[in-house]
């Protein structure tokens, strides 16, 4: 195509100059790294994105470095960028040459990424940015995702990555993208939590979902979310999931204005109130903010709307009667061992709210036999939804003390009710705020 020729031709023109070839390769590598850094910096922000990161261990500097490093709470993204071109012999169908090209473009980068991940997690190495300044990595980084970016437009790269990548079964999958894929994902997922959540889902479900192009994965994710369906052993994603991206993205690249209001695929999961909750969780700068937001992002659209509506009416009731109201909500089939408690507090004492929230979450988590639990609390006169935050990820196990404690907490008039996510609350059911009234006579009035 004309576009491909415009992109590819300069390389071949410049490479005819034998005296310039080595410089050409060096500059191509630098430019690929700079473009990748700029795209990711627009997503993660200046303070959380580093370029040309050198790694120093006890033996000195490692043979490898991290081309781009992004930090988000307890998660890190190690990015290796390659500019190895697909040779003409590979384009003509030579499988042996294709394997060599793949090794230079992807395999080597993946192996560098494995070393980088190990250095980050072992917390023994020292990291320096491109200016030689020491990078103070958070001590609570628990998970590192590997991203390989190639500046070349490799046909069927997604399929090649799955079939040609040489990896041990114990090693993690990387996400392998072209620079064009990266720009596309960043366009639709400009929020760092949404972007990294997509990376996590792609890596975790690498062997479950299959597709020929990254655009199809992205289209499916924007419409349905990349979730494992318990009714299927695997899912093959059809090309039709990339059609809506074609419809919106390429006109934008050509300078043709398209209305964001008619962008169905871009607005599928938009919910300002839900995004406000995630932003307020981020603002509290908890070490576990990314884990908490990832759990919330696991929820379906209906579950999010149900959560927001119940929070709003619960907080409204506190403003009306100056009493504390709360509810606990259990996750659906995606993460059945996860739940959330919300307290709308009757005064503006943050310490009192935090203690109450911690106690209630401990009890609700144990009673529900859940492994993960989020607690959110808001003060009476606060304009925020998240003034206090609790997160527990301890695996559930029997505890005699807690058995006795929850009997006192949740028996009789304190019993309350737990709401399943994604299910509408029946008008004659007990209100989830724990008032003991029917939903239609409490938080459900006016709905």
Secondary structure, DSSP 8 states (H G I E B T S, - for coil): -HHHHHHHHHHHHHHT-GGGHHHHHHHHHHHHHHHHHHHHHHHH-GGGEEEEEEEEETTEEEEEEEEEEEEETTEEEEEEEE-----HHHHTT-HHHHHHHHIIIIIHHHHHHHHHHHHHHHT-SEEE-TTS-EE---TT--EEEEEEEESS--TTHHHHHHHH----TTS---EEEEHHHHHHHHHH--SHHHHHHHHHHHHHTTTTEE-SSHHHHHHHHHHH-S---TT-S-EE--GGGGHHHIIIIIHHHTT----GGG-HHHHTT--HHHHHHHHHHHHTT-TTHHHHHHHHHTS-HHHHHHHHHHHHHHHHHHHHH---EEEEEE--SSSTTEEEEEEE-SSS-HHHHHHHHHHHHHHHHHHTT-SEEEEEEE-TT-S-S-SEEEEE-------HHHHHHHHHHHSGGG---EEETTS---TTSB-TTSSSSBGGGTTTTT-
